[in-house]
């Protein structure tokens, strides 16, 4: 997105590590606010270790235009390790966990956050939002998935999630992902946070 920064709005929170441990992550709250204020027609999630396939947005626009009654959809992904591979060298869609579905589905626990796109009508008119925080009660608030809460609401209020048939993103899979470091004690999570601060922008 470096050539399109005039079209990008950056939203930051200044939560320190201790606050995140106590209150959970508030990505949902921040995303809800941005979507509520947006005049866009649709939304998707792009994580910092993933990349958009160059024609994804064009294809997604055509899909929603050609299927006016579909409220949310999912696309396939290319899997790659951004530490050792370039996305442009990856051209094979592996079936596996993420690309196994080809029919309308309940997206919860079936597809990744990087695969789903939805009309903002789902949020603004049908009240399908993210839960504001990952804190769900006692336990490890950092171990809850932000996207799962949205998918649950999309399915409950917008029906089935439909396949687009095309590839949307290059999904990064590597050792430094939070995914592999979430279900741990707070001390171990702190150590992971320190590694990210040290190596982020250098190794990954």
N, C-alpha and C positions, 0 to 999 in steps of 0.2 A: 504493500500500500504506500510505499515511500514516494511514489510519483503522484499520489492523490491526497496528500495530507490536508489540502484545502477543503476536502470533503469529509474529513475525519474529525470527530469530536472526542477528546480524551476526558474521561471521568475518573477521578482518583478518590480513594478514601485513605485516611491517614491512620487507620487502625494499626496498632502495634501488635506484636506476636501475642502478648499476654491477653489483650482484649479479644483477639480472634479465638483464642483457646476458651475464654470464658463465655463469649456471646455467639460464637459460630461465625461463619462467613456470610457476608451480606451482599454477595453478588446478585442474588435474586432481587433484593430491594433496589439496588442501583439499576439493574436491567429494567425492572418494572417502571421506574421513574423515566428513564430514557425513552422507552417505548410509548409511554403515556403522552410524552411531549413530542413524539416524532410524527411527521406527516407522511412517512413511508407507507407503502402498502403491505410489505412483508418483512419478515425478520429471519435471521439465522444466527447460529453460533459459530464463531471462528476462534479457536484457541491459539495461544501464542506459539505452539509447536506444530501447528497444521498450516496448510496452504490451500487457497482456492484453486481449483482447476480453472485455467484461463477463461473458458466459455461457460462456467457454471452460472453466473448471474444472468447472462443472456438466455441460457437454456431455462433457467428457473422462471424468468419473466414470461417466456413463451408458454411454459407449462401452466402457470397460473392463469394466463390470458386465455389459453385454449380449454381450460377446465375451471370455469367460473364457480362451480359448486363444490370444488375440493378446497378445504380450509387448511389442511396441513399435509405435508408429503415428506418422503424420505428418498435420498439418493444413495448410490453406492460410493465407496471410497477406495482410493489406492492406499495401501499400507506401505510405509517406508520408515527407515531410521534416519532422521535428519542429521545425525552425528557422522554418518558414514556414506549417506547416499544423497544425490541431488534429485529433487522431485521430477525434473524433466527427464530423468533416466528411467523412471518407473512408469510402465505402461500396462502392467498386468493386474487385473482385478482378482484377488484371491478370495475364494468363497468364505471359508472360515466363519468366525463369530459375527462379523459385521455385515457381510454380504450374502447371508444365507436366505433372506426373505425376498420374495418376488410378488407378493400379493398384498392387498390392504391389511393392515395389522393394528393392534394396540401397540404403540411404540415402546411402552415401559419394559425395560430390561431386555429389549430385542435389538435396538439400534443405538448408536452412539450419539452424543450431543452434536457432533459434527455432521450428522446425516440429515437432520430434520430442519425443515423450513416451514413457517406458518404465516398466514395472513394476520396482520395486526387487528383485524376485525375480531379474531378469536379472543384477544385480550380486551379490547375497548368495548366491544358489544356483547360478547359472550362470557366475559369475566374469567378467562383462562389465563391466569398469571403464574409467575414463579412464586413459591413461598419466599417471604422476605429474607429469612435466615436459615442456615443449616442446623440451628439449634432446635432439637425436637424433644428436649427433656434431659434427664440425667444420662451420662455416658460421654461419648466422644462427638461433640458437635461438628468437628472438622471431617468426620467420616461419612457424613450424609451427602448425597449427590444433589446439586442444585438443579440440574436438568431434569432429574426424575420427577420432581414436583411439578414442573411445567408439563411434562409428557402426560402425567396422570390427569391434569386438568384439561389438556387438549383432547385426550381420548374421552373423558367424561362429558365435555361440553361441545366438542366439535366432531365427534365420531371417529371413524377409522382414519388411519394415516396411510396415504396412497403412495405407491412407488412411482418415481419419475422415469426410471429406466436408464438414466445417465449417471455419470460419475460427477460428484460435486466437489470433493476435497481430497487432498493428500493428507492422510491421517498419520501424524508422527507417533511412532512407538519406540521408546528408548528408556534407558535405565534411570534417567533423572525425572521421570514423570511423577507427579503427586500420586497417581493411581497406585504405584507400588509402595508408597510410603504413608498411606492414610490410616490404615488400621493398626496404629501403634500408640504407645503411651505419649503423653505430652512431651516428655524429655526427648524421645526419639524424633518426634516431629520438629522440635526445636533444632536438633542437629541437622535434619534435612533442610530446614529453612536457612541455616548458616551455609550449608553447601551451595544452595541456590544463589545466595547473595555473593558468594565467592566465585562461582563458576558461571553464573548467568551472564550471557553476552561474551563469554570467553570460550567456554567449551560447548555450550548449548544456548 
